[in-house]
Amino acid sequence: MDLQEKTALITGGSKGIGFTVAVQFARAGMDIGITARTAADLEQAAEKLQSLGDGKILTMPGDVSNERHVDQWIEDTLEDFDSIDVLVNNAGIMRRGSVEDLTLEDYRRVLEINLQGTFLMCNKTVPQMKKQGGGYIFNMASYAGMKGLLGSGAYGASKAGVIRFTETLQREVAEDNIKVTAISPAYVYTDMANDAEVTKEDMIQPADIAETMLYIMRLSKAAVVRNVLIERYGQL
């Protein structure tokens, strides 16, 4: 995919992985729409992104699990950019705790943001991608979605759901020139991993995720990458 003047919509784009992806995409010449729950964080992110190139930056506050907010994001993005060429479903939260210690509200909220949010964004974006003749979707999953980890009952379940959901969507849109990839990293150096017993230097870096997405999008039309497992060197 030629990324110049293409449009990317990135959820959870004000910080961490989402912001780093937005930075790398902006440097590649893309127009960027970013979403997050906090408007102030979005504005700060937009100021930094705007200095990286000539592409447009659109900020959209809201909750990825709220259908009304998602509908508005799609409408605003198409009004400003006319297309959605790349969707990055990055918004996510973590609630650590054993199964007996997690509350129902903890479990419900993790599923709402991580899994329901991914569904809503795909549900609302795929029709547009079909209409415009194709696109690319990245769904942020996790190593925790592939292997049960202590204290990750809610998070792991949500990310396992993202992986299975992605596999289904891949097959549903394969004939529409829409490619869908799940990205499943181990610990990434973000605020979400602050309490991990792993040093910053031993964690995967957000830039690793962004570079992985760019590499995948630059492969030939015949190449399909279904799920990328990115492990930490220290855990091999």
N, C-alpha and C positions, 0 to 999 in steps of 0.2 A: 504494500500500500504506500502510495506517495503521500506523505503526511503534510506537505505544504498546503496551507489554507484549509485543511480539514478541521472539523469540530470535534472536540472531546468533552463529554459530560462526566464529571468525576464527583461521586458522593463522598462525604467525609474529606473534602479537599482543602480544608484550612490548616491542617496539621499532619504530622507524621507521614505515613506512606502516601496518602492522598495528595498532600501538598508537594512532596518530592516528585511524584508522578506528574503533577501539573507543571512543575518547573521544567522537567525534562521534555515534556510534550510542547511547552511554550518555546523552548529553545529549538525544537524541531520545526517550528513554524506553524503550529496549530493554534486555532482559536480555542479558548478554554471556558467552560462553565463549571463552577465549583459550588457544591452545596455543603452546608453544615448547620448545626442547630443554633450556633451563636453568631449573630450578625457582625459583631465587633471583630471576631477572629477572621471572618471572611474578608472584611475590608482590609485588615492588615495583610492577609495573604495576597489579596488582589494588588495592593501597592507594590509588593515585591515582584509579583508575576509580570506586572505591566512594564517593569524596567528591563525585562529579558528579551523583548522582541517587539515586532509590529502587530502581533496578533491581538484580537479583542479578548477581554476578560469579563465574564459575567458572574456575579455573585448572587446566590439564591438561598436565603436562610429557610430552615424548616426541618421537619422530621421525616426521615425516609420511610417510616412505617405508616405515615399518614397519607392516604390515597389522594386527598384534596391537595396536599402540598406537592405530591409527585406530579399530579396533573398540571399544576401551575408551573412547575419546573420545566416540563416538556413544552408547554405552551410558550414560556418565556424564551427558552433556548431556540426554538424554531422561529420565533419572531425576530430574534437578534441574528441568528446564524443560518437559517433556512434548512439546516440538516443536522443530524446527529450521526457522525461517522464512527465514533468510538465511544462506548459506554464503559466506565470503570466503576463497578459496584464495590466500593471500598469501605463505606460507613459500617462501623461495627463497635460493639462494646463487649467487655469481659466482666463476669461476676464469678469470682473464685469461691470455692467452698465445696465440702463434701456433699453428697446427695442428701444426707440427713440434716445438714446445716443450711443448705440453700432454701430460700423461701419461694413460694409459688410465684410471687411478684418478680423476684430475681430471674427465675427460669423463664417466665412469660416475656419479660422485657428483652432478654437476650435473643429469644427466638423472633420477637417482633422486629428488632433492628437488623439482626444479622441475616435472617432467613426470609421473613416476610418483606423486608425492605428490598432485598435482592429480587424477589419475585415481582414486586410492584414495579420496580424500575424496568425490568425486562418486559413485563406485561404491557407497559405503556410505550416502550421504545421500539420493540420489535416491529409493530405495524409501520412505523415511520421508516425503519431501515429497509423493510420490504418495498415500500413505496419508492424509495430513492435508489433501489437496486443493490443494496448490500450494506455491510458494516462489520464492526468488530466489537465483541463484548468480553470484558474480563471480569470474572467474579472472584473476589478475594475469599479464598477458603483458608485452610490452615493444616499444618502437620497434625494438630489436635483433632482434625476431622477424619484423619486416617488411622490414628492410633489413640486408644484411651489413655488419658493422662490424669494423674491425681489432681483433684480440685477443679477439673475442667468438664464436669458433667453437662452443664448448660452450654458452655461455649463449644465444646467438642461436638455435642449433638447438633447445634446450629450449623457448624461448619461441615459436618458430615452431610447434613441436608443440602447445603450449598453445592457440594460435590455431586451428589445424586441429581439434584435439580439441573445442574450444568450439563450433565451427561444426557439428560432427557432433551433439554433445549437444543443441544448440538444436533441431535437427530431431527428434531422438528424443523429446524431452519437451514439444514444442510443444502437444500436445493434453492435457497433464496440468496446465495452469496453472502451469508452471514456466518462468521466464524465465532465460536464461543470457547473460551479457555478458562479453566479454574487455576488459580495460583495458590499453591499450598506451601507456605514457608514455615519453618520452625521460628524460634524467637527472633523477632525483628526489633531493632533498637528504636523504640517509640515509647511514649508515655504509658501505653498499655502494659509494657514489659518492665516497668520500673521496679517491681517487687520480685523479679526473677533472680535466681541465684546464679546469674551468668553476667560476666563483665561486658561492658559496651563493646570492647574490642573483639569479644568472642561471639557477638550477635551478628546476624545478617543485617546489612544496612538497608535503609529505605531505597537508596539509589540502586541497589541490586535488583529490587522489584521493578523499578522504573525501566532499567536497562533491559530486563528480561522481556517486558512488554514491547519495548521498541524493537528488540531483536525479532520477536515472534511476528510482529506486524510487517517486518521487512522481508520475511520469507516469501518464497514463490507462491503463486495462487494455488498450486497443487498441494502445498504443505498444510497439514492441520495438526495443531498441538492441543490435546484434549485436557491434560492436567499437568502442571509443572510442580514437582516436589523439590523444594529447596531446603536442604538440611544444613545444619551448622557443621563446619569442619570439625569442631571439638566434640561432636557427639558420635562421630563415625567409629 
